[in-house]
Amino acid sequence: MIKDLNKVFEELLNRYVNSIESNYKKLYNRAKDKEFVKEELKKGTDFMVDWEAISIEKGKLIDLFSDMYKRGDDLNKILAHLKKVFGEVDEIKPFQRIENGKKITLYLSDEEKTLKKLTLNERKLLKVLIRDTAYREIQKRLPTMFDENTTTSKIKKNDLIQWTAMKDAKNDFVQLIYGLHLAGFINDGKGEITKITETLADAFGIELSKNWQSNHSASIHKSNADYIPPIFDRTKEEYLKYFKNKRKEKVKK
């Protein structure tokens, strides 16, 4: 089994997504008819997403993985579950078909045998899952990928506004921005969160590492289920102090 699978998966996924996006932008920028190329790229992306799931059984595996991944389940647990459902199956099915009063033994189809073989080969399975997840991410980004005036385009660093938390607490900043975005307080919760985070980090003079996304994801998987990021508790605590002090000042007056 791959060591620190969650981190490796996120790193490979981000690298794949960024590579596809970079290539798409090159094709778009050099195009004479940009709308034509934009539509062409959309069709190509849709094809790549549909192609992986063209097999009914493989489509079931991908859908199951996608649901568990979106919920933030640990990758090791996801792969173990996929292995149990699609890999650790007998050649002879546990049920029979009745025809003309006779019981007929059922075997795995060629498609199911191929899927079983894939599921038991972790590296090959990860390649399929990373490729599919990457194109699904590109599919989400495409509507705004070539926009010139997005919220992530031109926010300049302001030396008067600085992020003064500890240098190694950059994940706190990421957690805060993700929380605000998911709650709908930034762009109504729309737009590419990774780009928004990076743009706001630039505005605050924060240098995020190349692997900040995978680090953020890894921190989630390593945390307990009841974990609450300290930055949320600290923010709530300090604002309540401010709120109470202001109330006291008003009473004194």
Rosetta constraint file for C-alpha pairs under 8 A:
AtomPair CA 1 CA 5 HARMONIC 7.99 0.50
AtomPair CA 1 CA 122 HARMONIC 7.70 0.50
AtomPair CA 4 CA 8 HARMONIC 6.43 0.50
AtomPair CA 5 CA 9 HARMONIC 5.93 0.50
AtomPair CA 5 CA 75 HARMONIC 6.54 0.50
AtomPair CA 5 CA 76 HARMONIC 6.88 0.50
AtomPair CA 6 CA 10 HARMONIC 6.30 0.50
AtomPair CA 6 CA 74 HARMONIC 6.95 0.50
AtomPair CA 6 CA 75 HARMONIC 5.66 0.50
AtomPair CA 6 CA 76 HARMONIC 7.71 0.50
AtomPair CA 6 CA 214 HARMONIC 7.76 0.50
AtomPair CA 6 CA 217 HARMONIC 7.44 0.50
AtomPair CA 6 CA 218 HARMONIC 6.12 0.50
AtomPair CA 6 CA 221 HARMONIC 7.65 0.50
AtomPair CA 7 CA 11 HARMONIC 6.17 0.50
AtomPair CA 7 CA 214 HARMONIC 5.33 0.50
AtomPair CA 7 CA 215 HARMONIC 6.88 0.50
AtomPair CA 7 CA 217 HARMONIC 7.24 0.50
AtomPair CA 7 CA 218 HARMONIC 5.69 0.50
AtomPair CA 8 CA 12 HARMONIC 6.15 0.50
AtomPair CA 8 CA 214 HARMONIC 7.80 0.50
AtomPair CA 9 CA 13 HARMONIC 5.96 0.50
AtomPair CA 9 CA 126 HARMONIC 7.93 0.50
AtomPair CA 9 CA 130 HARMONIC 7.36 0.50
AtomPair CA 10 CA 14 HARMONIC 5.97 0.50
AtomPair CA 10 CA 213 HARMONIC 7.30 0.50
AtomPair CA 10 CA 214 HARMONIC 4.99 0.50
AtomPair CA 10 CA 217 HARMONIC 7.45 0.50
AtomPair CA 11 CA 15 HARMONIC 6.12 0.50
AtomPair CA 11 CA 211 HARMONIC 6.73 0.50
AtomPair CA 11 CA 213 HARMONIC 7.91 0.50
AtomPair CA 11 CA 214 HARMONIC 5.78 0.50
AtomPair CA 12 CA 16 HARMONIC 6.09 0.50
AtomPair CA 12 CA 130 HARMONIC 7.40 0.50
AtomPair CA 13 CA 17 HARMONIC 6.09 0.50
AtomPair CA 13 CA 130 HARMONIC 5.64 0.50
AtomPair CA 13 CA 131 HARMONIC 7.67 0.50
AtomPair CA 13 CA 133 HARMONIC 7.53 0.50
AtomPair CA 13 CA 134 HARMONIC 6.12 0.50
AtomPair CA 14 CA 18 HARMONIC 5.98 0.50
AtomPair CA 14 CA 134 HARMONIC 7.79 0.50
AtomPair CA 14 CA 213 HARMONIC 7.99 0.50
AtomPair CA 15 CA 19 HARMONIC 6.09 0.50
AtomPair CA 16 CA 20 HARMONIC 6.27 0.50
AtomPair CA 16 CA 130 HARMONIC 7.94 0.50
AtomPair CA 16 CA 131 HARMONIC 7.52 0.50
AtomPair CA 16 CA 134 HARMONIC 6.45 0.50
AtomPair CA 17 CA 21 HARMONIC 6.11 0.50
AtomPair CA 17 CA 134 HARMONIC 5.20 0.50
AtomPair CA 17 CA 135 HARMONIC 7.30 0.50
AtomPair CA 17 CA 137 HARMONIC 7.26 0.50
AtomPair CA 17 CA 138 HARMONIC 6.75 0.50
AtomPair CA 18 CA 22 HARMONIC 5.94 0.50
AtomPair CA 19 CA 23 HARMONIC 6.22 0.50
AtomPair CA 20 CA 24 HARMONIC 6.13 0.50
AtomPair CA 20 CA 138 HARMONIC 7.72 0.50
AtomPair CA 21 CA 25 HARMONIC 6.17 0.50
AtomPair CA 21 CA 138 HARMONIC 7.08 0.50
AtomPair CA 22 CA 26 HARMONIC 6.36 0.50
AtomPair CA 23 CA 27 HARMONIC 6.37 0.50
AtomPair CA 24 CA 28 HARMONIC 6.12 0.50
AtomPair CA 24 CA 41 HARMONIC 7.29 0.50
AtomPair CA 25 CA 29 HARMONIC 5.90 0.50
AtomPair CA 25 CA 146 HARMONIC 7.19 0.50
AtomPair CA 26 CA 30 HARMONIC 6.29 0.50
AtomPair CA 27 CA 31 HARMONIC 6.18 0.50
AtomPair CA 27 CA 37 HARMONIC 7.50 0.50
AtomPair CA 28 CA 34 HARMONIC 5.96 0.50
AtomPair CA 28 CA 37 HARMONIC 6.21 0.50
AtomPair CA 28 CA 38 HARMONIC 6.79 0.50
AtomPair CA 28 CA 146 HARMONIC 7.84 0.50
AtomPair CA 29 CA 34 HARMONIC 7.59 0.50
AtomPair CA 31 CA 37 HARMONIC 6.70 0.50
AtomPair CA 33 CA 37 HARMONIC 6.52 0.50
AtomPair CA 34 CA 38 HARMONIC 5.97 0.50
AtomPair CA 35 CA 39 HARMONIC 6.16 0.50
AtomPair CA 36 CA 40 HARMONIC 6.10 0.50
AtomPair CA 37 CA 41 HARMONIC 6.04 0.50
AtomPair CA 38 CA 42 HARMONIC 6.27 0.50
AtomPair CA 39 CA 43 HARMONIC 6.25 0.50
AtomPair CA 40 CA 44 HARMONIC 6.21 0.50
AtomPair CA 41 CA 45 HARMONIC 6.06 0.50
AtomPair CA 42 CA 46 HARMONIC 6.11 0.50
AtomPair CA 42 CA 139 HARMONIC 7.38 0.50
AtomPair CA 42 CA 142 HARMONIC 7.15 0.50
AtomPair CA 43 CA 47 HARMONIC 6.08 0.50
AtomPair CA 44 CA 48 HARMONIC 6.32 0.50
AtomPair CA 45 CA 49 HARMONIC 6.36 0.50
AtomPair CA 45 CA 135 HARMONIC 6.34 0.50
AtomPair CA 45 CA 138 HARMONIC 7.41 0.50
AtomPair CA 45 CA 139 HARMONIC 6.33 0.50
AtomPair CA 46 CA 50 HARMONIC 6.11 0.50
AtomPair CA 46 CA 139 HARMONIC 7.09 0.50
AtomPair CA 47 CA 51 HARMONIC 5.76 0.50
AtomPair CA 48 CA 52 HARMONIC 6.66 0.50
AtomPair CA 48 CA 132 HARMONIC 7.59 0.50
AtomPair CA 48 CA 135 HARMONIC 6.84 0.50
AtomPair CA 49 CA 53 HARMONIC 7.14 0.50
AtomPair CA 49 CA 132 HARMONIC 6.13 0.50
AtomPair CA 49 CA 135 HARMONIC 6.16 0.50
AtomPair CA 49 CA 136 HARMONIC 6.38 0.50
AtomPair CA 50 CA 54 HARMONIC 6.03 0.50
AtomPair CA 52 CA 58 HARMONIC 7.32 0.50
AtomPair CA 52 CA 59 HARMONIC 6.98 0.50
AtomPair CA 52 CA 128 HARMONIC 7.92 0.50
AtomPair CA 52 CA 132 HARMONIC 6.77 0.50
AtomPair CA 53 CA 58 HARMONIC 5.77 0.50
AtomPair CA 53 CA 59 HARMONIC 3.95 0.50
AtomPair CA 53 CA 60 HARMONIC 7.74 0.50
AtomPair CA 53 CA 62 HARMONIC 7.03 0.50
AtomPair CA 54 CA 58 HARMONIC 7.50 0.50
AtomPair CA 54 CA 59 HARMONIC 6.59 0.50
AtomPair CA 55 CA 59 HARMONIC 5.85 0.50
AtomPair CA 55 CA 111 HARMONIC 7.74 0.50
AtomPair CA 56 CA 60 HARMONIC 6.37 0.50
AtomPair CA 57 CA 61 HARMONIC 6.59 0.50
AtomPair CA 57 CA 111 HARMONIC 7.27 0.50
AtomPair CA 57 CA 112 HARMONIC 6.69 0.50
AtomPair CA 57 CA 115 HARMONIC 7.34 0.50
AtomPair CA 58 CA 62 HARMONIC 6.26 0.50
AtomPair CA 58 CA 115 HARMONIC 6.51 0.50
AtomPair CA 59 CA 63 HARMONIC 6.05 0.50
AtomPair CA 60 CA 64 HARMONIC 6.12 0.50
AtomPair CA 61 CA 65 HARMONIC 6.15 0.50
AtomPair CA 61 CA 82 HARMONIC 7.04 0.50
AtomPair CA 61 CA 86 HARMONIC 7.55 0.50
AtomPair CA 62 CA 66 HARMONIC 5.97 0.50
AtomPair CA 62 CA 129 HARMONIC 7.17 0.50
AtomPair CA 63 CA 67 HARMONIC 6.19 0.50
AtomPair CA 64 CA 68 HARMONIC 6.37 0.50
AtomPair CA 64 CA 82 HARMONIC 7.98 0.50
AtomPair CA 65 CA 69 HARMONIC 5.94 0.50
AtomPair CA 65 CA 78 HARMONIC 6.77 0.50
AtomPair CA 65 CA 82 HARMONIC 7.53 0.50
AtomPair CA 65 CA 129 HARMONIC 7.95 0.50
AtomPair CA 66 CA 70 HARMONIC 6.04 0.50
AtomPair CA 66 CA 133 HARMONIC 7.65 0.50
AtomPair CA 67 CA 71 HARMONIC 6.41 0.50
AtomPair CA 68 CA 72 HARMONIC 6.57 0.50
AtomPair CA 68 CA 73 HARMONIC 5.61 0.50
AtomPair CA 68 CA 78 HARMONIC 6.75 0.50
AtomPair CA 69 CA 73 HARMONIC 5.63 0.50
AtomPair CA 69 CA 74 HARMONIC 7.79 0.50
AtomPair CA 69 CA 75 HARMONIC 7.52 0.50
AtomPair CA 69 CA 78 HARMONIC 7.64 0.50
AtomPair CA 72 CA 220 HARMONIC 7.97 0.50
AtomPair CA 72 CA 221 HARMONIC 7.53 0.50
AtomPair CA 73 CA 77 HARMONIC 7.09 0.50
AtomPair CA 73 CA 78 HARMONIC 6.73 0.50
AtomPair CA 73 CA 221 HARMONIC 7.46 0.50
AtomPair CA 74 CA 78 HARMONIC 6.29 0.50
AtomPair CA 74 CA 221 HARMONIC 5.97 0.50
AtomPair CA 75 CA 79 HARMONIC 6.13 0.50
AtomPair CA 76 CA 80 HARMONIC 6.14 0.50
AtomPair CA 77 CA 81 HARMONIC 6.13 0.50
AtomPair CA 78 CA 82 HARMONIC 6.21 0.50
AtomPair CA 79 CA 83 HARMONIC 6.00 0.50
AtomPair CA 79 CA 122 HARMONIC 7.95 0.50
AtomPair CA 80 CA 84 HARMONIC 6.21 0.50
AtomPair CA 81 CA 85 HARMONIC 6.18 0.50
AtomPair CA 82 CA 86 HARMONIC 5.76 0.50
AtomPair CA 82 CA 87 HARMONIC 7.05 0.50
AtomPair CA 82 CA 119 HARMONIC 6.96 0.50
AtomPair CA 83 CA 87 HARMONIC 4.45 0.50
AtomPair CA 83 CA 88 HARMONIC 6.02 0.50
AtomPair CA 83 CA 119 HARMONIC 5.72 0.50
AtomPair CA 83 CA 120 HARMONIC 6.34 0.50
AtomPair CA 84 CA 88 HARMONIC 5.05 0.50
AtomPair CA 84 CA 89 HARMONIC 7.51 0.50
AtomPair CA 85 CA 89 HARMONIC 7.26 0.50
AtomPair CA 86 CA 115 HARMONIC 6.95 0.50
AtomPair CA 86 CA 116 HARMONIC 5.58 0.50
AtomPair CA 86 CA 119 HARMONIC 6.52 0.50
AtomPair CA 87 CA 115 HARMONIC 7.45 0.50
AtomPair CA 87 CA 116 HARMONIC 4.36 0.50
AtomPair CA 87 CA 117 HARMONIC 6.91 0.50
AtomPair CA 87 CA 118 HARMONIC 7.93 0.50
AtomPair CA 87 CA 119 HARMONIC 5.30 0.50
AtomPair CA 87 CA 120 HARMONIC 5.64 0.50
AtomPair CA 88 CA 116 HARMONIC 7.46 0.50
AtomPair CA 89 CA 116 HARMONIC 7.57 0.50
AtomPair CA 90 CA 108 HARMONIC 7.92 0.50
AtomPair CA 91 CA 107 HARMONIC 5.63 0.50
AtomPair CA 91 CA 108 HARMONIC 5.40 0.50
AtomPair CA 91 CA 113 HARMONIC 7.90 0.50
AtomPair CA 92 CA 105 HARMONIC 7.30 0.50
AtomPair CA 92 CA 106 HARMONIC 6.02 0.50
AtomPair CA 92 CA 107 HARMONIC 4.52 0.50
AtomPair CA 92 CA 108 HARMONIC 6.40 0.50
AtomPair CA 93 CA 105 HARMONIC 7.53 0.50
AtomPair CA 93 CA 106 HARMONIC 5.52 0.50
AtomPair CA 93 CA 107 HARMONIC 5.51 0.50
AtomPair CA 93 CA 108 HARMONIC 6.67 0.50
AtomPair CA 95 CA 105 HARMONIC 7.56 0.50
AtomPair CA 95 CA 106 HARMONIC 7.18 0.50
AtomPair CA 96 CA 103 HARMONIC 6.05 0.50
AtomPair CA 96 CA 104 HARMONIC 5.51 0.50
AtomPair CA 96 CA 105 HARMONIC 5.18 0.50
AtomPair CA 96 CA 106 HARMONIC 5.88 0.50
AtomPair CA 97 CA 103 HARMONIC 5.71 0.50
AtomPair CA 97 CA 104 HARMONIC 5.10 0.50
AtomPair CA 97 CA 105 HARMONIC 6.81 0.50
AtomPair CA 97 CA 106 HARMONIC 7.11 0.50
AtomPair CA 98 CA 102 HARMONIC 5.40 0.50
AtomPair CA 98 CA 103 HARMONIC 4.70 0.50
AtomPair CA 98 CA 104 HARMONIC 6.09 0.50
AtomPair CA 99 CA 103 HARMONIC 6.58 0.50
AtomPair CA 99 CA 104 HARMONIC 7.16 0.50
AtomPair CA 108 CA 112 HARMONIC 5.66 0.50
AtomPair CA 108 CA 113 HARMONIC 6.15 0.50
AtomPair CA 109 CA 113 HARMONIC 6.21 0.50
AtomPair CA 110 CA 114 HARMONIC 6.17 0.50
AtomPair CA 111 CA 115 HARMONIC 6.27 0.50
AtomPair CA 112 CA 116 HARMONIC 6.06 0.50
AtomPair CA 113 CA 117 HARMONIC 6.25 0.50
AtomPair CA 114 CA 118 HARMONIC 6.25 0.50
AtomPair CA 115 CA 119 HARMONIC 6.06 0.50
AtomPair CA 116 CA 120 HARMONIC 6.32 0.50
AtomPair CA 117 CA 121 HARMONIC 6.53 0.50
AtomPair CA 118 CA 122 HARMONIC 7.61 0.50
AtomPair CA 118 CA 124 HARMONIC 6.53 0.50
AtomPair CA 118 CA 125 HARMONIC 5.83 0.50
AtomPair CA 119 CA 125 HARMONIC 5.87 0.50
AtomPair CA 120 CA 125 HARMONIC 7.89 0.50
AtomPair CA 121 CA 125 HARMONIC 6.09 0.50
AtomPair CA 122 CA 126 HARMONIC 6.05 0.50
AtomPair CA 123 CA 127 HARMONIC 6.36 0.50
AtomPair CA 124 CA 128 HARMONIC 6.48 0.50
AtomPair CA 125 CA 129 HARMONIC 6.23 0.50
AtomPair CA 126 CA 130 HARMONIC 5.89 0.50
AtomPair CA 127 CA 131 HARMONIC 6.08 0.50
AtomPair CA 128 CA 132 HARMONIC 6.15 0.50
AtomPair CA 129 CA 133 HARMONIC 5.95 0.50
AtomPair CA 130 CA 134 HARMONIC 5.90 0.50
AtomPair CA 131 CA 135 HARMONIC 6.34 0.50
AtomPair CA 132 CA 136 HARMONIC 6.25 0.50
AtomPair CA 133 CA 137 HARMONIC 6.22 0.50
AtomPair CA 134 CA 138 HARMONIC 6.26 0.50
AtomPair CA 135 CA 139 HARMONIC 5.97 0.50
AtomPair CA 136 CA 140 HARMONIC 6.47 0.50
AtomPair CA 137 CA 141 HARMONIC 6.35 0.50
AtomPair CA 138 CA 142 HARMONIC 5.95 0.50
AtomPair CA 139 CA 143 HARMONIC 7.98 0.50
AtomPair CA 141 CA 145 HARMONIC 5.54 0.50
AtomPair CA 141 CA 192 HARMONIC 6.83 0.50
AtomPair CA 142 CA 146 HARMONIC 7.49 0.50
AtomPair CA 144 CA 150 HARMONIC 7.72 0.50
AtomPair CA 144 CA 191 HARMONIC 7.83 0.50
AtomPair CA 148 CA 153 HARMONIC 7.30 0.50
AtomPair CA 149 CA 153 HARMONIC 6.22 0.50
AtomPair CA 151 CA 155 HARMONIC 7.87 0.50
AtomPair CA 151 CA 196 HARMONIC 7.30 0.50
AtomPair CA 152 CA 195 HARMONIC 6.10 0.50
AtomPair CA 152 CA 196 HARMONIC 5.46 0.50
AtomPair CA 152 CA 199 HARMONIC 5.53 0.50
AtomPair CA 153 CA 199 HARMONIC 7.57 0.50
AtomPair CA 155 CA 199 HARMONIC 6.66 0.50
AtomPair CA 155 CA 200 HARMONIC 7.34 0.50
AtomPair CA 155 CA 202 HARMONIC 7.78 0.50
AtomPair CA 155 CA 203 HARMONIC 6.08 0.50
AtomPair CA 156 CA 202 HARMONIC 7.16 0.50
AtomPair CA 156 CA 203 HARMONIC 5.40 0.50
AtomPair CA 157 CA 202 HARMONIC 5.88 0.50
AtomPair CA 157 CA 203 HARMONIC 3.90 0.50
AtomPair CA 157 CA 204 HARMONIC 6.08 0.50
AtomPair CA 157 CA 205 HARMONIC 6.13 0.50
AtomPair CA 158 CA 162 HARMONIC 7.64 0.50
AtomPair CA 158 CA 203 HARMONIC 6.13 0.50
AtomPair CA 158 CA 204 HARMONIC 6.87 0.50
AtomPair CA 158 CA 205 HARMONIC 7.79 0.50
AtomPair CA 159 CA 204 HARMONIC 7.93 0.50
AtomPair CA 159 CA 205 HARMONIC 7.77 0.50
AtomPair CA 161 CA 204 HARMONIC 6.16 0.50
AtomPair CA 162 CA 204 HARMONIC 5.02 0.50
AtomPair CA 162 CA 205 HARMONIC 6.39 0.50
AtomPair CA 163 CA 204 HARMONIC 5.61 0.50
AtomPair CA 163 CA 205 HARMONIC 7.08 0.50
AtomPair CA 163 CA 206 HARMONIC 7.00 0.50
AtomPair CA 165 CA 169 HARMONIC 6.46 0.50
AtomPair CA 165 CA 170 HARMONIC 7.94 0.50
AtomPair CA 166 CA 170 HARMONIC 7.68 0.50
AtomPair CA 169 CA 173 HARMONIC 7.32 0.50
AtomPair CA 170 CA 174 HARMONIC 6.58 0.50
AtomPair CA 170 CA 206 HARMONIC 7.67 0.50
AtomPair CA 170 CA 208 HARMONIC 7.05 0.50
AtomPair CA 171 CA 175 HARMONIC 6.08 0.50
AtomPair CA 171 CA 212 HARMONIC 7.74 0.50
AtomPair CA 171 CA 215 HARMONIC 7.93 0.50
AtomPair CA 171 CA 216 HARMONIC 6.38 0.50
AtomPair CA 172 CA 176 HARMONIC 6.19 0.50
AtomPair CA 172 CA 229 HARMONIC 7.38 0.50
AtomPair CA 172 CA 230 HARMONIC 7.74 0.50
AtomPair CA 172 CA 231 HARMONIC 6.02 0.50
AtomPair CA 173 CA 177 HARMONIC 6.27 0.50
AtomPair CA 174 CA 178 HARMONIC 6.07 0.50
AtomPair CA 174 CA 197 HARMONIC 6.67 0.50
AtomPair CA 174 CA 216 HARMONIC 7.52 0.50
AtomPair CA 175 CA 179 HARMONIC 6.01 0.50
AtomPair CA 175 CA 216 HARMONIC 7.97 0.50
AtomPair CA 175 CA 229 HARMONIC 7.30 0.50
AtomPair CA 175 CA 231 HARMONIC 7.93 0.50
AtomPair CA 176 CA 180 HARMONIC 6.21 0.50
AtomPair CA 176 CA 231 HARMONIC 7.12 0.50
AtomPair CA 176 CA 232 HARMONIC 7.40 0.50
AtomPair CA 177 CA 181 HARMONIC 6.03 0.50
AtomPair CA 177 CA 197 HARMONIC 6.32 0.50
AtomPair CA 178 CA 182 HARMONIC 5.93 0.50
AtomPair CA 178 CA 193 HARMONIC 7.09 0.50
AtomPair CA 178 CA 197 HARMONIC 7.61 0.50
AtomPair CA 179 CA 183 HARMONIC 6.04 0.50
AtomPair CA 180 CA 184 HARMONIC 6.37 0.50
AtomPair CA 180 CA 185 HARMONIC 5.19 0.50
AtomPair CA 180 CA 186 HARMONIC 6.04 0.50
AtomPair CA 180 CA 189 HARMONIC 7.99 0.50
AtomPair CA 181 CA 185 HARMONIC 5.62 0.50
AtomPair CA 181 CA 186 HARMONIC 4.73 0.50
AtomPair CA 181 CA 187 HARMONIC 7.06 0.50
AtomPair CA 181 CA 188 HARMONIC 7.17 0.50
AtomPair CA 181 CA 189 HARMONIC 4.77 0.50
AtomPair CA 181 CA 190 HARMONIC 7.59 0.50
AtomPair CA 181 CA 193 HARMONIC 7.29 0.50
AtomPair CA 182 CA 189 HARMONIC 5.27 0.50
AtomPair CA 183 CA 188 HARMONIC 7.91 0.50
AtomPair CA 183 CA 189 HARMONIC 6.50 0.50
AtomPair CA 184 CA 188 HARMONIC 4.15 0.50
AtomPair CA 184 CA 189 HARMONIC 4.04 0.50
AtomPair CA 184 CA 190 HARMONIC 7.66 0.50
AtomPair CA 185 CA 189 HARMONIC 6.66 0.50
AtomPair CA 186 CA 190 HARMONIC 7.70 0.50
AtomPair CA 187 CA 191 HARMONIC 6.94 0.50
AtomPair CA 191 CA 196 HARMONIC 7.62 0.50
AtomPair CA 192 CA 196 HARMONIC 6.33 0.50
AtomPair CA 193 CA 197 HARMONIC 5.99 0.50
AtomPair CA 194 CA 198 HARMONIC 6.22 0.50
AtomPair CA 194 CA 213 HARMONIC 7.77 0.50
AtomPair CA 195 CA 199 HARMONIC 6.05 0.50
AtomPair CA 196 CA 200 HARMONIC 6.16 0.50
AtomPair CA 197 CA 201 HARMONIC 6.01 0.50
AtomPair CA 198 CA 202 HARMONIC 6.27 0.50
AtomPair CA 198 CA 208 HARMONIC 7.43 0.50
AtomPair CA 199 CA 203 HARMONIC 6.40 0.50
AtomPair CA 200 CA 204 HARMONIC 6.34 0.50
AtomPair CA 201 CA 205 HARMONIC 6.09 0.50
AtomPair CA 201 CA 206 HARMONIC 4.89 0.50
AtomPair CA 201 CA 207 HARMONIC 6.94 0.50
AtomPair CA 201 CA 208 HARMONIC 7.23 0.50
AtomPair CA 202 CA 206 HARMONIC 5.72 0.50
AtomPair CA 202 CA 207 HARMONIC 7.06 0.50
AtomPair CA 208 CA 212 HARMONIC 6.10 0.50
AtomPair CA 211 CA 215 HARMONIC 6.10 0.50
AtomPair CA 212 CA 216 HARMONIC 6.04 0.50
AtomPair CA 213 CA 217 HARMONIC 6.20 0.50
AtomPair CA 214 CA 218 HARMONIC 5.94 0.50
AtomPair CA 215 CA 219 HARMONIC 6.14 0.50
AtomPair CA 216 CA 220 HARMONIC 6.54 0.50
AtomPair CA 217 CA 221 HARMONIC 6.54 0.50
AtomPair CA 218 CA 222 HARMONIC 6.19 0.50
AtomPair CA 219 CA 223 HARMONIC 6.20 0.50
AtomPair CA 223 CA 227 HARMONIC 6.16 0.50
AtomPair CA 228 CA 232 HARMONIC 7.22 0.50
AtomPair CA 228 CA 233 HARMONIC 7.48 0.50
AtomPair CA 229 CA 233 HARMONIC 7.05 0.50
AtomPair CA 230 CA 234 HARMONIC 5.98 0.50
AtomPair CA 231 CA 235 HARMONIC 5.94 0.50
AtomPair CA 232 CA 236 HARMONIC 6.10 0.50
AtomPair CA 233 CA 237 HARMONIC 5.98 0.50
AtomPair CA 234 CA 238 HARMONIC 6.11 0.50
AtomPair CA 235 CA 239 HARMONIC 6.13 0.50
AtomPair CA 236 CA 240 HARMONIC 6.12 0.50
AtomPair CA 237 CA 241 HARMONIC 6.40 0.50
AtomPair CA 238 CA 242 HARMONIC 6.34 0.50
AtomPair CA 239 CA 243 HARMONIC 6.00 0.50
AtomPair CA 240 CA 244 HARMONIC 6.04 0.50
AtomPair CA 241 CA 245 HARMONIC 6.14 0.50
AtomPair CA 242 CA 246 HARMONIC 6.22 0.50
AtomPair CA 243 CA 247 HARMONIC 6.33 0.50
AtomPair CA 244 CA 248 HARMONIC 6.22 0.50
AtomPair CA 245 CA 249 HARMONIC 6.23 0.50
AtomPair CA 246 CA 250 HARMONIC 6.33 0.50
AtomPair CA 247 CA 251 HARMONIC 6.39 0.50
AtomPair CA 248 CA 252 HARMONIC 6.31 0.50
AtomPair CA 249 CA 253 HARMONIC 6.43 0.50
